Amino acid sequence: MARLDKTPFEVDIHALSPDGRGVARLAGDVTMLVAGALPGERVLATRTGRRRGVHEARTVEVLQAAADRVTPRCGHFGTCGGCALQHLDGSSQILAKQAVLLDHLRDAAGIVPPRLLEPLVDAAWGYRRKGRLSVRRVEKKGKTLVGFRETDPRFVAEIHHCHTVIPEVGTKVAALAELVDSLHARSDIPQIEFIAGDATAQFNGVALVIRHMAPLSTDDQASLVAFGQQHGFAIFLQPGGVDSVHPLWPPDPALSFRMPQWNLEFAFRPLDFIQVNAGLNERMIQLAMDLLDVQPGDRVLDLFCGLGNFTLPLARRVREVVGVEGDAGLVERARDNAQRNGIDNARFHAADLSLDLSGQPWMEQRFDKLLLDPPRSGAAFVLEHLPLDQFQRIVYVSCHPASLARDTALLAARGWKLQVAGVMDMFPQTAHVESIAMFEKA
């Protein structure tokens, strides 16, 4: 294998890749992705490798800066892989994500939305209320690292403060590292997950789930309890799979968050999926209802409903809503949340939406509107098998523009027209693209 030439060289950047790197063209129509570079810049770069025929490099020095370049807030930016766009002004970040969405729709579906929504934004910092921190004991450094993966995912970034995570957790990363380093089991703890709801009298609403590969000693458990009490965290232990998660302190912590706009309270478990950006989530729900044009007499089908994030707000506005989700545990908690909030017009079903749906009772019912919020893989199977003629409108919430574009082409083939699309900044400072689209019969 030829040795990589790391001699610095100058290069002009003409575009931004979907993962947030600058795109350059070299002689012979060779594509190069340059980390830390922005469109319109000339940078001094050094090669870092080659993957799938694409050359990769990193910025050593910015020789000519773009007008929308800003100083990253975090000193770990460029090493930590948690963010990709801190060097780009926020208004330009969301426009770059909009461009990614439009490129996918054009390339995969040959479609341009007749109307483009104003990008939906909320807090740009301190927004992340759910996530996973990696943990690694590094004997050569004589310390334990807690943080997100580096841009080279083989390593854990040594961070002390994360500005995108809610302050209750983001300011405590260094303290978490010191805690784990003090434990006998420090080499047997690979990750710590965090999730946040509303504060209670017992704790500040944040739960930490400590994954441990070996039993914890009494002393280690006492240290974890003391840390939780000091900082107001609920502490859960996870010695095995998801079902092994159990509280250490307090004995029975109640996790929940409110949505005052709809007079709702959602109870959840520490490994449940909730939208990471609480403020953006509430704005997204309202936008989805506006695009659906929900009416008091409507029956709405909500697919991939999770805990009922859209289902229960919809229940406050329509005659009836039916939520379908593949995770039976989430369905059970969605039903409990409906009861908790005095909602009697929401029905929930557990069903794998990537498998044969014949015989499902909700498949035989009639609905007026359809809402989908699928995972990254999209909703192709269910859209191919669902009787779509019954719906007046379809609203599709997407966390992956490529699957949305593919499913847009599928809907177009079935006689549906994309009317409106737009991006939502669920993950500011990252290259993640969240979007929403509305379809009507052509």
Number of C-alpha atoms within 10 A of each C-alpha: 3 4 5 11 10 12 8 16 12 14 21 21 21 16 19 22 19 16 16 26 25 27 23 24 16 12 6 6 8 11 15 22 25 29 23 23 35 30 20 17 20 21 25 20 23 21 19 15 14 13 7 5 9 11 18 21 22 21 24 17 16 16 14 12 16 16 12 15 18 14 10 15 13 17 13 18 19 20 19 23 19 20 23 22 25 22 21 23 16 19 11 13 21 22 13 20 28 24 15 21 24 21 18 20 24 15 13 16 20 13 18 17 17 10 11 15 15 11 16 18 20 18 16 17 16 18 22 26 22 24 16 15 17 18 28 23 20 12 9 6 8 9 17 22 26 27 28 24 20 19 18 11 11 8 18 24 24 22 20 20 19 25 18 23 21 20 16 17 26 20 16 15 21 18 16 21 22 15 16 26 20 14 18 12 16 20 18 18 21 16 19 22 17 24 26 27 22 14 16 14 7 15 21 18 21 26 28 23 22 22 21 19 14 12 11 18 12 9 11 18 17 14 16 24 18 15 17 22 17 10 15 19 27 31 26 27 20 19 18 12 8 11 9 11 18 18 17 19 22 16 11 11 19 19 21 18 16 14 15 9 9 15 11 19 17 22 17 22 18 26 17 16 14 21 15 19 22 21 15 20 21 20 14 21 17 16 15 23 17 12 19 22 12 19 16 12 11 18 24 28 26 24 26 24 27 28 28 28 22 25 27 28 21 28 24 17 16 17 16 20 26 24 28 24 23 17 17 16 14 21 23 15 20 28 20 17 20 23 12 13 13 10 17 12 16 23 20 26 21 19 18 15 19 14 10 12 16 11 8 12 9 17 14 11 12 14 20 18 22 23 23 23 20 22 13 13 13 24 23 19 14 16 17 13 14 13 13 19 14 13 18 15 22 26 25 26 26 25 22 19 26 22 21 28 24 18 22 25 22 17 22 17 11 15 14 20 20 22 17 18 25 21 28 27 27 27 22 26 24 19 23 20 24 20 25 25 22 23 24 18 17 10
